[in-house]
Amino acid sequence: MHPTRILPSLLLAGLALWCPTPVIGETDDDAFGARVREYLLEHPEVVVEAIERWRSQQAETEAARVAALIDEHRETLFRHPDDPVGGNPGGDVTLVEFMDYNCVFCRRIFPALLDLRQRDSQLRVVFKEFPILGLGSEFAARAALAAREQDRYQPFHDAMLQVEGVLDEARVLAIAGELGLDLERLRKDMDNPGFEAMFQRNYRLAKELGITGTPSFVIGEQLVDGAVDLETLETLIREARETPEGD
């Protein structure tokens, strides 16, 4: 190509690179998207900020949803007459625990819960028997509920959460015997048909709240899953106590 033709061609190519023209078929949205992408690549901190804000909004939405569900089921959660109650029955704050005697995490958090019951004279604890880990768990739950007829629910409950290994029928009865329970009466009282109704009620309630495992706690308007630490429980109890309708 003649030099006088090459130079203009190079100049035009350079101009095109410096000030790009729209690609054939490109829309205004495509151009805007390209500019946004370029900006985000140059300022990645904006992406992080947006993600954090989105997570915060999601958390607030979920907290509001859970609070509404707790309020809807408040009486069944906090004041059902069939549920075992520990701590101070007339306390100003209620801690609800969904638990299974064969749950290793329930056992792990038990010392913290025992400490709370002993130190907080105004803490009321509702135990939701939630046997989800097999027949041994259901047998243990029935035995614990039957022990109420001998005024021994709390010590029996506490003892079963301090053992190691799987609780089966033999181990449950052995613990009951060590505590001085009348085993013949215990077996008879375990046949109470109301226990199955209680389990089903707790299963339905857990499903409504989105609870799928143990331990799970309801305090005030908050739902907490897993073996949280003592400090977290104390904070939640304090917040519930500071809320006029915390319980």
C-alpha positions as CSV (number, residue, x, y, z in Angstrom):
1,M,0.0,0.0,0.0
2,H,1.2,3.5,-0.8
3,P,2.7,5.4,2.2
4,T,0.2,8.2,1.9
5,R,-2.6,5.7,2.3
6,I,-1.0,3.8,5.2
7,L,-0.6,6.9,7.5
8,P,-4.3,7.9,7.5
9,S,-5.3,4.3,8.1
10,L,-3.0,4.1,11.2
11,L,-4.4,7.4,12.5
12,L,-7.9,6.3,12.1
13,A,-7.1,3.0,13.9
14,G,-5.5,4.9,16.8
15,L,-8.5,7.2,17.0
16,A,-10.8,4.3,17.2
17,L,-8.9,2.8,20.1
18,W,-8.8,6.1,22.0
19,C,-12.5,6.9,21.4
20,P,-14.3,3.6,20.7
21,T,-17.4,3.7,18.6
22,P,-20.5,1.5,19.5
23,V,-20.3,-2.0,18.2
24,I,-22.9,-2.9,15.7
25,G,-25.9,-4.3,17.6
26,E,-24.7,-2.8,20.9
27,T,-27.5,-1.2,22.9
28,D,-27.3,1.7,25.4
29,D,-27.8,-1.0,28.2
30,D,-24.7,-2.8,26.9
31,A,-22.6,0.3,27.0
32,F,-23.9,1.2,30.5
33,G,-23.1,-2.3,31.7
34,A,-19.6,-2.1,30.3
35,R,-19.0,1.2,32.1
36,V,-20.4,-0.2,35.4
37,R,-18.1,-3.3,35.0
38,E,-15.1,-1.1,34.4
39,Y,-15.9,1.0,37.4
40,L,-16.4,-2.0,39.7
41,L,-13.1,-3.5,38.5
42,E,-11.4,-0.2,39.4
43,H,-13.2,0.1,42.8
44,P,-13.7,-3.5,44.1
45,E,-14.4,-2.1,47.6
46,V,-17.8,-1.0,46.3
47,V,-18.7,-4.7,45.6
48,V,-17.7,-5.6,49.2
49,E,-19.8,-2.8,50.6
50,A,-22.8,-3.9,48.5
51,I,-22.5,-7.5,49.6
52,E,-22.3,-6.5,53.3
53,R,-25.3,-4.2,52.9
54,W,-27.3,-7.0,51.2
55,R,-26.4,-9.5,54.0
56,S,-27.4,-7.0,56.6
57,Q,-30.8,-6.5,54.9
58,Q,-31.3,-10.3,54.6
59,A,-30.5,-10.7,58.3
60,E,-33.0,-8.0,59.2
61,T,-35.6,-9.5,57.1
62,E,-35.0,-13.0,58.6
63,A,-35.1,-11.6,62.1
64,A,-38.4,-9.9,61.5
65,R,-39.8,-13.1,60.0
66,V,-38.7,-15.2,63.0
67,A,-40.0,-12.6,65.5
68,A,-43.4,-12.7,63.8
69,L,-43.5,-16.5,64.0
70,I,-42.5,-16.5,67.6
71,D,-45.2,-14.0,68.4
72,E,-47.7,-16.1,66.5
73,H,-46.9,-19.2,68.5
74,R,-46.0,-17.4,71.8
75,E,-48.4,-19.3,74.0
76,T,-47.4,-22.7,72.7
77,L,-43.7,-21.8,72.9
78,F,-43.6,-20.2,76.3
79,R,-46.7,-21.2,78.3
80,H,-48.0,-24.6,77.2
81,P,-49.1,-26.4,80.4
82,D,-47.7,-29.8,79.4
83,D,-44.1,-28.6,79.0
84,P,-41.6,-29.3,81.8
85,V,-40.3,-26.1,83.4
86,G,-37.0,-25.5,85.2
87,G,-35.3,-22.6,86.9
88,N,-37.7,-20.1,88.4
89,P,-41.3,-20.9,87.2
90,G,-42.2,-17.3,87.9
91,G,-39.1,-15.8,86.3
92,D,-39.2,-12.6,84.3
93,V,-37.5,-14.2,81.2
94,T,-38.1,-17.5,79.6
95,L,-35.5,-19.6,77.8
96,V,-37.0,-22.3,75.6
97,E,-34.8,-25.2,74.6
98,F,-35.6,-27.9,71.9
99,M,-33.4,-30.8,73.0
100,D,-32.6,-34.5,72.5
101,Y,-30.9,-36.5,75.1
102,N,-28.7,-38.2,72.6
103,C,-27.6,-34.9,71.0
104,V,-23.8,-34.4,71.7
105,F,-24.3,-30.7,71.3
106,C,-27.1,-30.6,73.9
107,R,-24.7,-32.3,76.3
108,R,-21.9,-29.9,75.4
109,I,-23.9,-26.9,76.3
110,F,-25.5,-28.4,79.4
111,P,-22.9,-27.1,81.9
112,A,-23.6,-23.5,80.6
113,L,-27.3,-24.0,81.0
114,L,-26.9,-25.4,84.4
115,D,-24.8,-22.5,85.4
116,L,-27.4,-20.1,84.1
117,R,-30.2,-21.8,86.1
118,Q,-28.1,-21.7,89.3
119,R,-27.0,-18.1,88.9
120,D,-30.0,-16.3,87.4
121,S,-32.7,-16.5,90.0
122,Q,-35.2,-14.9,87.5
123,L,-34.6,-17.3,84.6
124,R,-37.4,-19.6,83.6
125,V,-36.5,-22.5,81.4
126,V,-39.0,-24.5,79.2
127,F,-37.8,-27.9,78.0
128,K,-39.2,-28.9,74.6
129,E,-38.7,-32.7,74.4
130,F,-37.7,-33.1,70.8
131,P,-36.5,-36.7,70.2
132,I,-35.2,-36.8,66.7
133,L,-32.2,-39.1,67.0
134,G,-33.9,-42.5,67.1
135,L,-35.8,-44.8,69.4
136,G,-33.3,-44.4,72.2
137,S,-34.0,-40.6,72.3
138,E,-37.7,-41.2,72.3
139,F,-37.4,-43.7,75.2
140,A,-35.3,-41.2,77.2
141,A,-37.8,-38.4,76.5
142,R,-40.7,-40.6,77.6
143,A,-38.9,-41.6,80.7
144,A,-38.0,-38.0,81.6
145,L,-41.6,-37.0,81.2
146,A,-42.8,-40.0,83.2
147,A,-40.4,-39.0,86.0
148,R,-42.5,-35.9,86.7
149,E,-45.0,-38.2,88.3
150,Q,-42.4,-38.9,91.0
151,D,-41.2,-35.2,91.1
152,R,-37.9,-36.2,89.5
153,Y,-37.9,-34.7,86.1
154,Q,-35.1,-32.1,86.6
155,P,-32.5,-34.4,88.3
156,F,-33.3,-37.2,85.7
157,H,-33.1,-34.7,82.8
158,D,-29.8,-33.4,84.1
159,A,-28.3,-36.8,84.7
160,M,-29.1,-38.0,81.2
161,L,-27.4,-35.0,79.7
162,Q,-24.2,-35.8,81.6
163,V,-23.6,-39.3,80.3
164,E,-21.2,-40.3,77.5
165,G,-22.2,-42.5,74.6
166,V,-25.6,-43.5,73.3
167,L,-28.6,-43.6,75.6
168,D,-30.7,-46.7,75.0
169,E,-33.4,-48.3,77.1
170,A,-31.0,-50.1,79.4
171,R,-28.9,-47.0,80.2
172,V,-31.9,-44.8,80.7
173,L,-33.4,-47.3,83.3
174,A,-30.0,-47.7,84.9
175,I,-29.8,-43.9,85.5
176,A,-33.4,-43.9,86.8
177,G,-32.5,-46.6,89.2
178,E,-29.4,-44.7,90.4
179,L,-31.7,-41.7,91.2
180,G,-34.0,-43.9,93.2
181,L,-37.0,-43.8,90.9
182,D,-39.6,-46.5,91.1
183,L,-38.9,-48.3,87.8
184,E,-42.1,-50.2,87.7
185,R,-44.1,-47.1,88.1
186,L,-41.9,-45.3,85.6
187,R,-42.5,-47.8,82.9
188,K,-46.3,-47.6,83.5
189,D,-46.3,-43.8,83.4
190,M,-44.3,-43.8,80.2
191,D,-47.3,-45.2,78.4
192,N,-49.1,-41.9,78.7
193,P,-50.7,-41.1,75.3
194,G,-50.2,-37.5,76.0
195,F,-46.4,-37.8,75.4
196,E,-46.9,-38.7,71.8
197,A,-49.2,-35.7,71.3
198,M,-46.5,-33.5,72.9
199,F,-43.8,-34.8,70.6
200,Q,-46.0,-34.2,67.5
201,R,-46.8,-30.7,68.8
202,N,-43.1,-30.0,69.2
203,Y,-42.3,-31.4,65.8
204,R,-44.9,-29.1,64.1
205,L,-43.8,-26.1,66.1
206,A,-40.1,-26.7,65.1
207,K,-41.1,-27.0,61.5
208,E,-43.0,-23.7,61.7
209,L,-40.0,-22.0,63.1
210,G,-37.5,-23.7,60.8
211,I,-35.8,-25.7,63.5
212,T,-34.1,-28.8,62.1
213,G,-31.7,-29.8,64.8
214,T,-30.8,-29.6,68.5
215,P,-30.2,-27.8,70.6
216,S,-32.3,-24.8,69.4
217,F,-33.3,-21.9,71.7
218,V,-36.0,-19.3,71.7
219,I,-35.3,-16.3,73.9
220,G,-37.5,-13.2,73.6
221,E,-38.0,-12.7,69.9
222,Q,-34.9,-14.5,68.8
223,L,-34.2,-18.1,67.6
224,V,-30.7,-19.5,68.1
225,D,-29.5,-22.8,66.7
226,G,-26.6,-24.8,68.0
227,A,-24.4,-25.1,71.1
228,V,-23.8,-21.4,71.6
229,D,-21.5,-20.2,74.4
230,L,-22.5,-18.9,77.8
231,E,-21.7,-15.3,76.9
232,T,-24.1,-15.4,73.9
233,L,-26.9,-16.8,76.0
234,E,-26.3,-14.2,78.7
235,T,-26.5,-11.5,76.1
236,L,-29.7,-12.8,74.7
237,I,-31.3,-13.1,78.1
238,R,-30.2,-9.6,79.0
239,E,-31.7,-8.2,75.8
240,A,-35.0,-10.1,76.4
241,R,-35.1,-8.8,79.9
242,E,-34.7,-5.2,78.7
243,T,-37.6,-5.6,76.2
244,P,-41.0,-5.0,77.8
245,E,-42.6,-7.9,75.9
246,G,-39.5,-10.0,75.9
247,D,-41.5,-13.0,77.1
